[in-house]
């Protein structure tokens, strides 16, 4: 398995647009991609403009396939508008649990 933990900072005035596109990306990823085991979007408790994504894929190939989907393309384009500052990404390998049910 391959997991990523992503941190983004959203422009406050574009938060609604951000939430619309990331919800679509996360929902379509879990629903339509057999290799996407988990895609969670979390909001920082002390900073409403900071969000975290926790994504788990069956393997590196599934993550690469995710990046080729139409819903990711929509997110990728919108992210240029709604985000402020760089995206922080951590690549990880899940230790426990070893499997995640869809």
PAFISE-408138 format. One line per field, with one value per residue: x, y, z of N, C-alpha, C, CB in turn; residue in three letters. Coordinates in nm, 2 decimals, always signed. Glycine has a CB too. Layout:
! PAFISE-408138
n.c1: c(X_...)
n.c2: c(Y_...)
n.c3: c(Z_...)
ca.c1: c(X_...)
ca.c2: c(Y_...)
ca.c3: c(Z_...)
c.c1: c(X_...)
c.c2: c(Y_...)
c.c3: c(Z_...)
cb.c1: c(X_...)
cb.c2: c(Y_...)
cb.c3: c(Z_...)
type: c(Ala_...)
! end
This chain:
! PAFISE-408138
n.c1: c(+0.08_+0.03_+0.04_-0.05_-0.01_-0.14_-0.10_-0.27_-0.32_-0.59_-0.74_-0.93_-1.16_-1.22_-1.30_-1.55_-1.55_-1.32_-1.40_-1.61_-1.47_-1.28_-1.44_-1.57_-1.35_-1.25_-1.47_-1.53_-1.29_-1.28_-1.51_-1.49_-1.24_-1.07_-0.82_-0.80_-0.82_-0.88_-0.98_-0.96_-1.07_-0.97_-1.02_-0.82_-0.83_-0.77_-0.72_-0.91_-0.85_-0.67_-0.62_-0.62_-0.53_-0.58_-0.48_-0.51_-0.37_-0.38_-0.13_+0.17_+0.11_-0.17_-0.19_-0.07_-0.25_-0.47_-0.40_-0.44_-0.71_-1.03_-1.16_-0.95_-0.81_-0.99_-0.97_-0.69_-0.67_-0.84_-0.71_-0.50_-0.62_-0.76_-0.59_-0.34_+0.00_+0.25_+0.18_+0.21_+0.34_+0.35_+0.49_+0.40_+0.41_+0.16_+0.13_-0.03_-0.38_-0.32_-0.48_-0.75_-1.08_-1.32)
n.c2: c(-0.12_+0.23_+0.55_+0.89_+1.20_+1.51_+1.86_+2.16_+2.51_+2.73_+2.99_+3.22_+3.35_+3.18_+2.94_+2.80_+2.72_+2.56_+2.36_+2.24_+2.14_+1.96_+1.79_+1.66_+1.54_+1.37_+1.20_+1.09_+0.95_+0.75_+0.61_+0.55_+0.45_+0.16_+0.12_+0.31_+0.33_+0.49_+0.82_+1.10_+1.41_+1.67_+1.93_+2.18_+2.22_+2.46_+2.65_+2.75_+2.77_+2.58_+2.26_+1.90_+1.62_+1.27_+1.00_+0.68_+0.43_+0.13_+0.07_+0.22_+0.24_+0.27_+0.52_+0.67_+0.63_+0.75_+1.02_+1.06_+1.08_+1.22_+1.37_+1.43_+1.60_+1.82_+1.90_+1.96_+2.18_+2.37_+2.40_+2.57_+2.81_+2.83_+2.77_+2.89_+2.95_+2.68_+2.33_+2.08_+1.76_+1.44_+1.13_+0.80_+0.48_+0.26_+0.11_+0.00_-0.03_-0.32_-0.36_-0.19_-0.16_-0.08)
n.c3: c(+0.00_-0.05_+0.09_+0.12_+0.27_+0.27_+0.29_+0.27_+0.21_+0.21_+0.02_+0.19_+0.08_-0.12_-0.02_-0.04_-0.31_-0.31_-0.13_-0.28_-0.51_-0.40_-0.26_-0.46_-0.60_-0.39_-0.34_-0.59_-0.63_-0.43_-0.50_-0.78_-0.84_-0.83_-0.70_-0.51_-0.18_+0.03_+0.10_+0.27_+0.38_+0.59_+0.82_+0.98_+1.33_+1.45_+1.25_+1.01_+0.74_+0.67_+0.54_+0.54_+0.36_+0.36_+0.19_+0.07_-0.13_-0.33_-0.44_-0.58_-0.85_-0.85_-0.74_-0.93_-1.14_-1.03_-1.06_-1.33_-1.38_-1.47_-1.26_-1.09_-1.27_-1.27_-1.01_-0.99_-1.17_-1.05_-0.81_-0.86_-0.84_-0.59_-0.38_-0.15_-0.13_-0.12_-0.18_+0.06_+0.08_+0.21_+0.16_+0.25_+0.41_+0.50_+0.82_+1.02_+1.02_+0.81_+0.60_+0.43_+0.43_+0.17)
ca.c1: c(+0.00_+0.10_-0.04_+0.00_-0.07_-0.12_-0.14_-0.30_-0.38_-0.70_-0.77_-1.06_-1.27_-1.25_-1.32_-1.66_-1.51_-1.23_-1.47_-1.68_-1.39_-1.21_-1.54_-1.59_-1.23_-1.24_-1.59_-1.51_-1.17_-1.32_-1.62_-1.46_-1.10_-1.05_-0.70_-0.81_-0.88_-0.93_-0.95_-1.03_-1.04_-0.98_-0.99_-0.74_-0.92_-0.74_-0.70_-1.01_-0.80_-0.57_-0.68_-0.53_-0.59_-0.52_-0.52_-0.44_-0.39_-0.33_+0.01_+0.21_+0.04_-0.30_-0.18_-0.05_-0.38_-0.56_-0.36_-0.49_-0.86_-1.10_-1.19_-0.82_-0.78_-1.07_-0.91_-0.56_-0.69_-0.90_-0.61_-0.42_-0.69_-0.81_-0.48_-0.24_+0.12_+0.28_+0.12_+0.30_+0.30_+0.43_+0.47_+0.41_+0.36_+0.08_+0.18_-0.15_-0.41_-0.26_-0.58_-0.85_-1.21_-1.39)
ca.c2: c(+0.00_+0.36_+0.65_+1.03_+1.30_+1.64_+1.98_+2.28_+2.64_+2.77_+3.13_+3.22_+3.39_+3.08_+2.82_+2.72_+2.66_+2.46_+2.24_+2.18_+2.05_+1.86_+1.68_+1.58_+1.45_+1.26_+1.11_+1.01_+0.87_+0.62_+0.55_+0.51_+0.40_+0.04_+0.12_+0.41_+0.27_+0.59_+0.96_+1.18_+1.56_+1.71_+2.08_+2.21_+2.27_+2.60_+2.73_+2.71_+2.77_+2.47_+2.13_+1.79_+1.50_+1.14_+0.92_+0.55_+0.36_-0.01_+0.07_+0.34_+0.25_+0.32_+0.66_+0.73_+0.62_+0.86_+1.15_+1.06_+1.08_+1.35_+1.44_+1.49_+1.71_+1.93_+1.95_+2.02_+2.31_+2.46_+2.42_+2.68_+2.93_+2.83_+2.75_+2.99_+2.88_+2.55_+2.21_+2.00_+1.62_+1.33_+0.99_+0.71_+0.34_+0.22_+0.00_-0.07_-0.16_-0.35_-0.36_-0.10_-0.19_+0.03)
ca.c3: c(+0.00_-0.05_+0.14_+0.12_+0.37_+0.20_+0.36_+0.18_+0.27_+0.11_+0.02_+0.26_+0.00_-0.22_+0.05_-0.09_-0.44_-0.27_-0.08_-0.39_-0.60_-0.33_-0.23_-0.59_-0.62_-0.29_-0.35_-0.71_-0.61_-0.36_-0.57_-0.91_-0.86_-0.75_-0.63_-0.40_-0.06_+0.13_+0.07_+0.37_+0.38_+0.73_+0.84_+1.10_+1.43_+1.49_+1.14_+0.91_+0.60_+0.65_+0.52_+0.52_+0.28_+0.38_+0.08_+0.07_-0.25_-0.32_-0.47_-0.65_-0.98_-0.83_-0.71_-1.06_-1.21_-0.98_-1.12_-1.47_-1.38_-1.50_-1.14_-1.05_-1.35_-1.23_-0.88_-1.02_-1.23_-0.95_-0.70_-0.89_-0.81_-0.46_-0.28_-0.13_-0.09_-0.17_-0.13_+0.13_+0.06_+0.27_+0.11_+0.36_+0.39_+0.62_+0.91_+1.08_+0.98_+0.69_+0.49_+0.45_+0.35_+0.10)
c.c1: c(+0.09_+0.00_+0.03_-0.08_-0.03_-0.17_-0.16_-0.35_-0.47_-0.71_-0.91_-1.17_-1.30_-1.27_-1.44_-1.62_-1.41_-1.30_-1.55_-1.59_-1.32_-1.31_-1.56_-1.47_-1.23_-1.35_-1.57_-1.39_-1.21_-1.42_-1.58_-1.33_-1.08_-0.93_-0.70_-0.89_-0.94_-0.89_-1.03_-0.98_-1.07_-0.95_-0.92_-0.84_-0.89_-0.72_-0.80_-0.97_-0.70_-0.65_-0.58_-0.60_-0.51_-0.57_-0.44_-0.48_-0.33_-0.18_+0.04_+0.14_-0.10_-0.30_-0.16_-0.17_-0.47_-0.53_-0.39_-0.64_-0.91_-1.12_-1.06_-0.79_-0.86_-1.01_-0.78_-0.57_-0.74_-0.80_-0.52_-0.49_-0.72_-0.71_-0.39_-0.11_+0.14_+0.20_+0.23_+0.25_+0.40_+0.39_+0.49_+0.38_+0.28_+0.14_+0.07_-0.27_-0.35_-0.35_-0.69_-0.97_-1.26_-1.53)
c.c2: c(+0.12_+0.47_+0.79_+1.11_+1.44_+1.75_+2.10_+2.39_+2.70_+2.93_+3.14_+3.26_+3.29_+2.94_+2.74_+2.65_+2.54_+2.33_+2.17_+2.09_+1.94_+1.75_+1.60_+1.49_+1.34_+1.16_+1.02_+0.92_+0.74_+0.54_+0.48_+0.44_+0.28_+0.04_+0.23_+0.36_+0.36_+0.73_+1.05_+1.32_+1.61_+1.86_+2.09_+2.27_+2.42_+2.70_+2.69_+2.71_+2.67_+2.34_+2.03_+1.68_+1.38_+1.05_+0.79_+0.48_+0.22_-0.02_+0.20_+0.35_+0.30_+0.47_+0.73_+0.73_+0.73_+1.00_+1.16_+1.07_+1.22_+1.43_+1.50_+1.61_+1.84_+1.99_+2.02_+2.16_+2.41_+2.49_+2.54_+2.81_+2.94_+2.82_+2.87_+2.92_+2.74_+2.44_+2.13_+1.85_+1.53_+1.20_+0.90_+0.57_+0.30_+0.10_-0.07_+0.02_-0.19_-0.35_-0.25_-0.13_-0.07_+0.04)
c.c3: c(+0.00_+0.00_+0.13_+0.21_+0.31_+0.29_+0.26_+0.26_+0.17_+0.13_+0.08_+0.17_-0.11_-0.15_+0.00_-0.22_-0.41_-0.22_-0.18_-0.47_-0.52_-0.29_-0.35_-0.61_-0.52_-0.31_-0.48_-0.70_-0.55_-0.44_-0.70_-0.93_-0.77_-0.66_-0.52_-0.29_+0.04_+0.08_+0.17_+0.36_+0.52_+0.73_+0.98_+1.20_+1.47_+1.38_+1.03_+0.77_+0.57_+0.65_+0.50_+0.44_+0.32_+0.28_+0.09_-0.06_-0.24_-0.35_-0.54_-0.79_-0.96_-0.80_-0.85_-1.15_-1.16_-1.04_-1.27_-1.49_-1.41_-1.37_-1.08_-1.14_-1.31_-1.10_-0.91_-1.08_-1.13_-0.84_-0.73_-0.85_-0.66_-0.35_-0.27_-0.08_-0.14_-0.10_-0.06_+0.12_+0.13_+0.21_+0.23_+0.32_+0.52_+0.69_+0.97_+1.06_+0.84_+0.57_+0.53_+0.37_+0.29_+0.15)
cb.c1: c(-0.10_+0.15_-0.08_+0.00_-0.01_-0.19_-0.05_-0.39_-0.26_-0.83_-0.77_-1.05_-1.23_-1.13_-1.35_-1.78_-1.44_-1.13_-1.57_-1.74_-1.29_-1.14_-1.67_-1.61_-1.10_-1.25_-1.72_-1.49_-1.06_-1.37_-1.73_-1.47_-1.00_-1.04_-0.59_-0.88_-0.78_-0.87_-0.99_-1.00_-1.12_-0.88_-1.13_-0.63_-0.91_-0.61_-0.55_-1.14_-0.74_-0.46_-0.78_-0.48_-0.58_-0.55_-0.49_-0.49_-0.32_-0.41_+0.05_+0.36_+0.04_-0.37_-0.06_+0.07_-0.44_-0.54_-0.21_-0.43_-0.92_-1.23_-1.26_-0.71_-0.81_-1.21_-0.88_-0.49_-0.79_-1.02_-0.52_-0.39_-0.83_-0.91_-0.41_-0.28_+0.13_+0.43_+0.05_+0.32_+0.29_+0.42_+0.55_+0.32_+0.48_-0.07_+0.27_-0.12_-0.56_-0.19_-0.64_-0.80_-1.31_-1.38)
cb.c2: c(+0.00_+0.39_+0.62_+1.09_+1.29_+1.64_+2.02_+2.24_+2.74_+2.70_+3.20_+3.32_+3.52_+3.07_+2.85_+2.82_+2.76_+2.51_+2.29_+2.29_+2.14_+1.91_+1.75_+1.68_+1.54_+1.32_+1.19_+1.11_+0.94_+0.66_+0.65_+0.62_+0.51_-0.08_+0.15_+0.55_+0.18_+0.56_+1.00_+1.12_+1.64_+1.63_+2.16_+2.30_+2.18_+2.60_+2.73_+2.79_+2.91_+2.47_+2.14_+1.73_+1.52_+1.09_+0.99_+0.46_+0.44_-0.09_-0.05_+0.34_+0.10_+0.25_+0.69_+0.66_+0.48_+0.87_+1.16_+0.94_+1.02_+1.33_+1.35_+1.38_+1.68_+1.89_+1.83_+1.93_+2.30_+2.39_+2.30_+2.68_+2.93_+2.72_+2.62_+3.10_+2.87_+2.52_+2.13_+2.04_+1.59_+1.33_+0.96_+0.76_+0.24_+0.18_+0.06_-0.09_-0.19_-0.49_-0.49_+0.05_-0.26_+0.01)
cb.c3: c(+0.12_-0.20_+0.29_-0.03_+0.52_+0.06_+0.48_+0.07_+0.32_+0.14_-0.12_+0.38_-0.07_-0.32_+0.20_-0.12_-0.53_-0.16_+0.03_-0.48_-0.67_-0.20_-0.18_-0.71_-0.61_-0.15_-0.36_-0.83_-0.53_-0.22_-0.60_-1.00_-0.82_-0.84_-0.72_-0.46_+0.00_+0.27_-0.08_+0.51_+0.27_+0.82_+0.84_+1.07_+1.55_+1.57_+1.08_+0.93_+0.58_+0.76_+0.40_+0.66_+0.13_+0.53_-0.05_+0.19_-0.37_-0.43_-0.55_-0.67_-1.04_-0.71_-0.62_-1.13_-1.20_-0.82_-1.10_-1.54_-1.25_-1.57_-1.04_-1.05_-1.50_-1.20_-0.79_-1.12_-1.35_-0.88_-0.68_-1.05_-0.88_-0.44_-0.31_-0.04_+0.06_-0.16_-0.24_+0.28_-0.09_+0.42_-0.01_+0.48_+0.37_+0.57_+1.02_+1.23_+0.98_+0.70_+0.46_+0.42_+0.45_-0.05)
type: c(Unk_Unk_Unk_Unk_Unk_Unk_Unk_Unk_Unk_Unk_Unk_Unk_Unk_Unk_Unk_Unk_Unk_Unk_Unk_Unk_Unk_Unk_Unk_Unk_Unk_Unk_Unk_Unk_Unk_Unk_Unk_Unk_Unk_Unk_Unk_Unk_Unk_Unk_Unk_Unk_Unk_Unk_Unk_Unk_Unk_Unk_Unk_Unk_Unk_Unk_Unk_Unk_Unk_Unk_Unk_Unk_Unk_Unk_Unk_Unk_Unk_Unk_Unk_Unk_Unk_Unk_Unk_Unk_Unk_Unk_Unk_Unk_Unk_Unk_Unk_Unk_Unk_Unk_Unk_Unk_Unk_Unk_Unk_Unk_Unk_Unk_Unk_Unk_Unk_Unk_Unk_Unk_Unk_Unk_Unk_Unk_Unk_Unk_Unk_Unk_Unk_Unk)
! end
